[in-house]
């Protein structure tokens, strides 16, 4: 039986091509920016991009919140892809911080903010995990 070092298990199965990474990550970031830009436009009238945080545009049970959530998910995956693509050249701390950021950005979409509107039902557990 062949011995396999633990480090071999941690390496990606294949490295993504540099061309693919150079093209796709900016494309994903542009898509994410478009979602985040459009999200406040779909919010109820009393939403203000000045007084409310962007996470509130993805709040629970709000119409159009899926747009901001989609932006968070796409942004998170872009950061994860960037970290995996540069894992072999980045110092371990940069890799870990980028992976954590990407995971937490995706989690922001999964665990939505409490709505700022009165009387809108929401899950307290989700709001707590978002905070």
N, C-alpha and C positions, 0 to 999 in steps of 0.2 A: 504494500500500500504506500502510495506517495504521500509524503508530508507536505502539507500546505500551511504556509505561515498565516497567522491571523490577519496580517496586513493585506494579503491577497484577497481576503473576503471583503475588505472594506473598500477596495478599489472598484470603480465603476466597470461594468462589463465591457464597455467600449467608450472611448473618448469621443464626444461629439465633434464634428468637423469645425474647424475655426471659422470657416465661411458661414456655416449654419448658425453658429453662435453670434457672429457679427451681424447677421441679418435678423434673426428671430428675436433676440432679446430686445433690440430697439423697437421692433414691430410690436411685441407684447407690451412694452412700456408705453408706446403711443396709444395702443388700444386702451390700456388702463387709464391713461390721462384723459382720453375721450370720455370714458365712462364717468370718471370722477368730475370732469367738467360739466357733463350733462346732468348728473344726479341732482344738483340743486334746482335745475330748471323744471324738474318733475315733482318737486315737493309741494305740499300745501302752501297757500299764499303767505302764511305767517312765518315761513322758514326764511331765515336770513343767513347768507353765507358769511356775514360779518360776526353775528352774535352766536351762531350755532357752529359746532365742530362738524367736520366732514363725516365722522362716525354717526352723527345723528341723522344724516341723510340715508343711512342704512338701517335706521331704527325699526324695531319690530312692528308689524301690522300697519305699515305705512304704504300707500300706493307709490310705486316707483322706486321703492327701496332696493329692489333687485338690481337696479343699475349701479348704485354705489357698491353693493355687495360684489357684483361681477367685477368691478374695478379693483376691489381689494384682492379678490381671488387671482385675477390675471397678474396684478402687481406682485403678489406673493410668489406665484409660480415663476415669474421672470427672475426674481431675486434668487430663488432656489436653483434655477437652471444656470444662472450666472455663477453661483457658488460651486456647483458641481463641475461646471466647465473649467473653472480656474483652480480647482482643488489642488492640483499637482504643483501649481506655481505660487499659491498664496500661503502665507504663514497660517498655522493651525487656528490661531485666534480669529483672524479675519474670516476664515472659512466657517468656523462655528458661529460667529456673530451674524454673518449673512444667512446661514441656515436658520438660526433662531428667528431672525427678523422675518424671513419668508414664511415660516410656520406661523408666527404670531399674526402676520398680516392676513393669512388665510383664516386663522382663528377669529379675527375681527369680523369676517363675513359670516362665520358659522355661529358665533355668539353675539347677537345683535344688541345694540344700545337700547336703553329705555326710551320710548317715544316722548318727545317734549310736549305733545298735545295732551290735554286733560281728557280723561275718560277713555283713552285707547287701551285695550287690554294688552298686557305684556307678561312675559315670563321673568320673574325676579331672578331666577338662577342664571339665565342667559345674560341679563343685564349686569349681574355681579361678575360673571366670567369676563365680560367685555371690559369692565372697569379695571 
